[in-house]
Amino acid sequence: MKKIASIFMFLLVMSFAAGAQAYNVTVYTNYVSWLNAINLSTLVVENFDDATLEPGLSITETGYTGAIHYGVYENIVDQDVPSYQVFNLSQGMTAWGGWFDLKNPGGAGTGIDMYIDDNNTFVTSIANTNEGQFVGFVADGSFNGVRLQDAGGSGIQETYFLVDSAMSAVPIPPAIFLLGSGLLGLGFVRRRTNK
């Protein structure tokens, strides 16, 4: 039993260490190129057609509260308030993107900086002149959240529309189920032989 506990503790510590990595990201401004870079079987698309988000997707809003209307998510990023949003996917993701309109909702503001929220990895800046173009990225590891925040400039906020959001979810490998079942079975066999 001591060995199993030691192995469990080792795996637990290693899982924490895996989350402390720096990500290498590739940024895409073409949706088809982004699709070609991900596993299509794990694609999740949120089109904001109603207030109910896709299963596992959540938006953490700090500062201003966004609105979903007419197939669009609208919110404000502002460093003075502060106001920013984090798009989370509970099972994790390896890629994220969306169609951003920063020009039409409130006029040109400061732009938006995009980060992987897990470890504050800077991904890219979205220009304040963006009018519905796709901006996305693919990372070399899994992460849970993408943060959108003000690109800078005190006294100026950025209002934006996010028309659709697309992400590549981390698939749950069947090997984890098999490993868990095997460990559980070993525990029962060992307990039975000890009696």
Beta strands, then each sheet from edge to edge (+ up, - down):
strand 1: 25-28
strand 2: 43-46
strand 3: 57-62
strand 4: 67-69
strand 5: 72-77
strand 6: 84-101
strand 7: 112-116
strand 8: 121-126
strand 9: 131-150
strand 10: 158-169
sheet 1: 1+ 9- 6+ 3-
sheet 2: 1+ 9- 7+ 8-
sheet 3: 1+ 9- 6+ 10- 2+
sheet 4: 1+ 9- 6+ 10- 5+ 4-
end
